[in-house]
Amino acid sequence: APELYLKQLVVAGFDRVFEIGRLFRNEGVDACHNPEFTSCEFYMAYADYTDLMHLTNNLLSQLVQELGFSPRVDGTDLDFTQTYDKVEFLPGLEAALDLKLPDPDQLQHSDSLNFLLDVCQRKGVERRGAVNVPKLLDKLASSYLEPNLIQPTFLINQPMIMSPLAKPQKDNCDLAERFELYAG
């Protein structure tokens, strides 16, 4: 895995390192993931997730402009040149579902699992395999929140229960310093 060598370079004093390369992953073959792909992996010393969102926004904006792209999805022009909106995971999901979800510090309790199971049943969200709070939140977001993110939008601050290896926020240790970019 390239990340070990990149991390060693950061520890050795290089502020920013990157690698572009072909990867093949065969951890779990399914129809949603391509096991062979090209990746750009990088590390920046002293940067946090807000810096990475800014970098991502600038990178994609400049690519679209320099290459003369005019991205469209289902007849809608996508504007990659603007500053991307940010939608907080739980408040965004609550608005999409039109209901109040358990607070992030309560998500590890069985009451939250039962509540989310009930929401999925009422909303007609299909559940397969093992059922737990992170998978149910992901299913609900995939069904009700993500399809509404047409223009480039960062989905931010997912609960730590969904991202146990992510860095917790300084002011709320139950939310992760994490983002995902959606468009179209």
Secondary structure, DSSP 8 states (H G I E B T S, - for coil): -HHHHHHHHHHTT-SEEEEEEEEE--SS--TT--SEEEEEEEEETT--HHHHHHHHHHHHHHHHHHHT---EETTEE---SS--EEEEHHHHHHHHHTS----GGGTTSHHHHHHHHHHHHHHT----SS--HHHHHHHHIIIIIGGG--SSEEEE--BGGG-TTS-B-SS-TTBBS-EEEE--
